[in-house]
Amino acid sequence: MQPDRFTTEQLAAYERDGYLLVPHLFSDKEINLLRETAKRDQALDQQAFGRDDGEGGTVRLSLWNHPGDDLYGMFSRNERIVARVEQLLHDEPYHYHSKMIMKEARTGGAWAWHQDYGYWYDNGVLFPNLCSVFVAVDPSTRENGCLQVLRGSHAMGRINHVKTGDQTGADPERVAAASERLELIYAEMAPGDALFFHANLLHRSDQNRSDKDRWALVCCYNARSNDPYCDGRHPRYTPLKRIHANPICPLVSF
């Protein structure tokens, strides 16, 4: 099992690139349990909503602010994620929100180029000292619309965002200019892999026209010192009850 902390070299890579991929952060048994649970979870399905991508597709997602004692909470509160995020934020992290991205086979829509802080800025968050962790639930490939990132784009700072369909995307002119100078990375991932990325990293994904689902659990964290100055759609500082469970759930055995 992976140690709970990044090396000095990994931290330097994150500072340079704005993201860091950790293979096999969760075992096959752990991620299989998450996949099976999520895809038969009627409550998760019923609270899901869609986002028109402006290209004829729709992305479905289910979002929650506070992690509980259920299986989803076992992932977002787990030290394998939280201890690493603490290193990246240089501060105590708290759970800002999590979401299950349900990019279905053949119908799953695209996400426009955007920065997470492009949204969170409007929630009273003063600094981009936040981190998102994308955990692949299904295989994430170029064919089924894996995450794409512009390496090093977090160093550009916050970009103005405009509406694209039901989504809000980064200024297309600025993204086009950045795309000419920065390397485009297709973040292909196996189930259980995790991508940690900076709140100002430009990222997007294509529509899923394959016959394979591309579900992902995305856990987002803010630094305690970055507590929003006003109420927004996501929580102000709330202490996170971290867990050290390994394996992640008593139902999983190695």
C-alpha positions as CSV (number, residue, x, y, z in Angstrom):
1,M,0.0,0.0,0.0
2,Q,1.2,3.5,-0.8
3,P,2.7,5.7,2.0
4,D,0.6,8.6,3.0
5,R,3.1,11.4,2.1
6,F,4.7,12.8,-1.1
7,T,8.4,12.8,-1.5
8,T,10.5,16.0,-2.0
9,E,10.7,15.2,-5.7
10,Q,7.0,14.8,-6.0
11,L,6.3,18.0,-4.3
12,A,8.6,19.8,-6.6
13,A,6.9,18.3,-9.6
14,Y,3.5,19.5,-8.3
15,E,4.8,23.0,-7.9
16,R,6.2,23.0,-11.4
17,D,3.3,21.2,-13.3
18,G,0.3,22.0,-11.1
19,Y,-0.7,18.3,-10.8
20,L,0.6,15.0,-9.7
21,L,-0.6,11.5,-10.6
22,V,-0.5,8.8,-7.9
23,P,-1.0,5.3,-9.4
24,H,-2.8,2.6,-7.4
25,L,-3.6,4.9,-4.5
26,F,-6.5,2.6,-3.8
27,S,-6.5,-1.2,-4.3
28,D,-8.6,-3.1,-6.9
29,K,-10.8,-4.4,-4.1
30,E,-11.4,-0.9,-2.6
31,I,-12.2,0.7,-6.0
32,N,-14.3,-2.2,-7.1
33,L,-16.4,-1.8,-3.9
34,L,-16.8,1.9,-4.6
35,R,-17.8,1.3,-8.2
36,E,-20.4,-1.4,-7.3
37,T,-21.8,0.7,-4.5
38,A,-22.1,3.9,-6.5
39,K,-23.6,2.4,-9.6
40,R,-26.4,0.7,-7.6
41,D,-26.9,3.7,-5.2
42,Q,-30.4,4.9,-6.0
43,A,-30.1,8.0,-3.7
44,L,-26.9,9.0,-5.5
45,D,-28.6,8.6,-8.9
46,Q,-31.7,10.5,-7.8
47,Q,-29.8,13.5,-6.5
48,A,-27.7,13.7,-9.7
49,F,-28.1,16.6,-12.1
50,G,-27.0,17.3,-15.6
51,R,-24.8,20.0,-17.2
52,D,-25.3,20.7,-21.0
53,D,-21.9,21.0,-22.6
54,G,-23.0,23.2,-25.5
55,E,-22.0,20.5,-27.9
56,G,-25.1,18.3,-27.7
57,G,-23.9,16.3,-24.7
58,T,-24.7,16.3,-21.0
59,V,-22.5,15.5,-18.0
60,R,-24.3,14.0,-14.9
61,L,-22.9,14.5,-11.5
62,S,-23.9,14.2,-7.8
63,L,-22.4,16.6,-5.3
64,W,-22.3,16.9,-1.5
65,N,-20.5,19.3,0.9
66,H,-19.9,17.3,4.1
67,P,-18.4,13.8,4.1
68,G,-20.2,11.2,6.3
69,D,-19.5,7.8,7.6
70,D,-20.6,6.1,4.4
71,L,-18.2,4.6,1.8
72,Y,-17.8,7.9,0.0
73,G,-16.8,9.5,3.2
74,M,-14.3,6.8,3.8
75,F,-12.5,7.8,0.7
76,S,-12.6,11.6,1.1
77,R,-11.6,11.5,4.8
78,N,-8.8,8.9,4.2
79,E,-5.3,9.8,5.2
80,R,-4.0,8.5,1.9
81,I,-5.6,11.6,0.3
82,V,-5.8,14.1,3.2
83,A,-2.2,13.8,4.4
84,R,-1.0,14.5,0.9
85,V,-3.3,17.4,0.4
86,E,-2.0,18.8,3.7
87,Q,1.5,18.8,2.2
88,L,0.3,20.6,-1.0
89,L,-1.7,23.3,0.9
90,H,1.0,23.8,3.6
91,D,-1.9,24.0,6.0
92,E,-4.7,21.9,7.6
93,P,-7.1,20.9,4.9
94,Y,-10.9,20.7,5.2
95,H,-13.4,19.1,2.9
96,Y,-14.8,21.7,0.5
97,H,-17.0,19.3,-1.4
98,S,-17.0,16.0,-3.3
99,K,-18.8,14.9,-6.4
100,M,-19.3,11.7,-8.4
101,I,-18.9,12.5,-12.1
102,M,-21.1,10.1,-14.1
103,K,-19.8,10.2,-17.6
104,E,-21.9,7.5,-19.2
105,A,-21.0,5.4,-22.2
106,R,-22.0,7.0,-25.5
107,T,-23.9,9.9,-23.9
108,G,-21.5,11.5,-21.5
109,G,-20.9,15.1,-22.2
110,A,-17.7,17.2,-22.3
111,W,-16.4,19.6,-19.8
112,A,-15.2,23.0,-21.1
113,W,-11.7,24.3,-20.3
114,H,-11.9,25.7,-16.8
115,Q,-10.1,26.3,-13.5
116,D,-11.8,25.2,-10.3
117,Y,-10.8,28.5,-8.7
118,G,-12.6,30.2,-11.5
119,Y,-15.8,29.0,-9.8
120,W,-14.7,29.1,-6.1
121,Y,-13.5,32.7,-6.3
122,D,-17.1,33.7,-6.4
123,N,-17.7,31.8,-3.1
124,G,-15.6,34.3,-1.1
125,V,-12.4,32.3,-1.2
126,L,-9.6,34.8,-1.3
127,F,-6.6,32.6,-2.4
128,P,-6.3,29.7,-4.8
129,N,-4.9,27.5,-2.0
130,L,-7.2,24.6,-2.8
131,C,-6.7,21.1,-4.2
132,S,-8.9,18.7,-6.1
133,V,-8.3,14.9,-6.1
134,F,-9.7,13.0,-9.1
135,V,-10.0,9.3,-8.2
136,A,-10.7,7.1,-11.3
137,V,-13.6,4.7,-10.5
138,D,-13.7,3.3,-14.1
139,P,-10.8,3.2,-16.5
140,S,-10.2,6.8,-17.8
141,T,-8.9,6.8,-21.4
142,R,-8.8,9.1,-24.3
143,E,-11.6,7.1,-25.9
144,N,-14.1,7.6,-23.0
145,G,-13.2,11.3,-22.3
146,C,-10.3,11.3,-19.7
147,L,-9.2,14.5,-18.0
148,Q,-7.0,16.8,-20.0
149,V,-4.7,19.3,-18.4
150,L,-2.3,22.1,-19.6
151,R,0.9,21.4,-17.8
152,G,2.0,24.4,-15.7
153,S,-1.1,26.5,-16.4
154,H,-1.7,27.0,-12.7
155,A,1.1,29.6,-12.8
156,M,-1.1,31.9,-15.0
157,G,-3.3,32.8,-12.1
158,R,-7.1,33.0,-12.2
159,I,-8.6,33.5,-15.7
160,N,-12.0,35.1,-16.4
161,H,-14.8,32.5,-17.0
162,V,-17.8,32.8,-19.3
163,K,-20.9,30.6,-19.9
164,T,-20.7,27.7,-22.3
165,G,-24.0,25.9,-22.5
166,D,-24.9,25.1,-18.8
167,Q,-21.2,25.2,-17.9
168,T,-18.9,28.1,-17.1
169,G,-15.6,27.9,-18.9
170,A,-12.3,29.8,-19.0
171,D,-11.9,32.7,-21.5
172,P,-11.4,30.9,-24.9
173,E,-9.0,33.4,-26.2
174,R,-6.7,33.1,-23.2
175,V,-7.0,29.3,-23.3
176,A,-6.1,29.2,-27.0
177,A,-3.0,31.3,-26.3
178,A,-2.0,29.1,-23.4
179,S,-2.5,26.0,-25.5
180,E,0.2,27.2,-28.0
181,R,2.8,27.5,-25.2
182,L,1.9,24.7,-22.7
183,E,1.9,21.0,-23.1
184,L,-1.4,19.2,-23.3
185,I,-1.6,16.1,-21.2
186,Y,-4.2,13.4,-21.5
187,A,-4.4,12.0,-17.9
188,E,-5.2,8.4,-18.7
189,M,-5.8,6.5,-15.4
190,A,-6.6,3.0,-14.2
191,P,-9.3,2.5,-11.5
192,G,-7.8,3.4,-8.1
193,D,-5.3,6.0,-9.6
194,A,-5.6,9.5,-8.2
195,L,-4.7,12.9,-9.8
196,F,-4.0,15.7,-7.3
197,F,-4.3,19.1,-9.0
198,H,-4.1,22.8,-8.2
199,A,-7.2,25.0,-8.2
200,N,-5.8,27.2,-11.0
201,L,-4.8,24.3,-13.3
202,L,-6.7,24.5,-16.6
203,H,-8.4,21.2,-17.3
204,R,-11.2,19.8,-19.5
205,S,-12.6,16.5,-20.9
206,D,-14.1,15.3,-24.2
207,Q,-17.5,13.7,-24.7
208,N,-17.7,9.9,-24.1
209,R,-18.6,8.3,-27.4
210,S,-17.2,4.9,-26.4
211,D,-19.1,1.9,-25.0
212,K,-17.4,2.3,-21.6
213,D,-18.5,4.4,-18.6
214,R,-16.1,6.9,-17.2
215,W,-17.1,7.5,-13.6
216,A,-14.8,9.4,-11.2
217,L,-14.9,10.6,-7.5
218,V,-13.6,14.1,-7.2
219,C,-12.7,15.3,-3.6
220,C,-12.0,19.0,-3.1
221,Y,-10.2,20.6,-0.2
222,N,-9.6,24.1,1.1
223,A,-6.9,25.3,3.5
224,R,-8.0,26.3,7.0
225,S,-6.3,29.7,6.6
226,N,-8.2,30.2,3.4
227,D,-11.6,30.1,5.1
228,P,-14.1,32.1,2.9
229,Y,-14.9,35.6,4.1
230,C,-18.6,35.0,3.4
231,D,-21.1,32.1,3.0
232,G,-21.2,30.4,-0.3
233,R,-22.4,27.2,-1.9
234,H,-19.7,25.2,-0.2
235,P,-18.7,25.1,3.5
236,R,-16.6,27.5,5.4
237,Y,-13.9,25.9,7.6
238,T,-15.2,22.7,9.2
239,P,-12.8,20.4,11.0
240,L,-12.3,17.2,9.0
241,K,-12.5,13.9,10.9
242,R,-9.7,12.1,9.2
243,I,-9.5,8.3,9.1
244,H,-6.5,6.0,8.9
245,A,-8.4,2.9,7.8
246,N,-6.3,0.5,5.7
247,P,-8.0,-1.2,4.1
248,I,-10.5,1.6,3.6
249,C,-13.6,-0.4,4.7
250,P,-14.1,-3.6,6.8
251,L,-15.9,-5.1,3.9
252,V,-12.6,-5.1,2.0
253,S,-9.9,-7.7,2.8
254,F,-6.5,-8.3,1.2
